[in-house]
């Protein structure tokens, strides 16, 4: 019996060295499908669209995407911004060298997207400043005792706001991602997909995490496709 009463702090295969480069890319392509068809990109763009109401047409919005993978979300943001005549500069952070290389290749035609092979905790906020910090399907990879430090880092790097999107820890989410993983996923996805739900959060946990840091501008809520958001703008 799977227990959803609390987060499971257990490494996913893609967070270890047991998968090949080919398997890792296959797992990231699975995420690309879920981002496109199961609300990943749409959720980020929905929130950015709300935030954009206060942006001036003359300014350039600087966005940091943490754990950018193959750069699906930076590309979606760049295309959305172009359609809205909004100027953006997007930095994607990726820890794995091979994945960062693929992300650079995917974004080579977008001069306003920069891919950096760095850990966000290594960024000096006195030298690196962004309007918004975004993290999609990243926070559940962080062990519970480190989540506060990571969210605090997001807050210190962002001048205007934060958008976090992740999975809801629940039976429906677990069942849905298990079925999808076995239908179109590889060995890594079939292990990590269901496990990622067990490692994820409830709305209450995200609220408590934000409030523990005094980040009362962040609001947690349920979203479509078994996702949660923790997002808001500083006043």
Secondary structure, 3 states (H helix, E strand, C coil): CCCCCCCCCCCCHHHCCCCCHHHHHHHHHHHHHHHHHCCHHHHHHHHHHHHHHHCCCCCEEEEEEECCCCCHHHHHHHHHHHHCCCEEEEEEECCCHHHHHHHHHHCCCCCCEEEECCCHHHCCCCCCCEEEEEEECCHHHCCHHHHHHHHHHHHHHEEEEEEEEEEECCHHHHHHHHHHHHHHCCHHHHHHHHHHHHCCECHHHHHHHHHHCCCCCCEEEEECCCEEEEEEECC
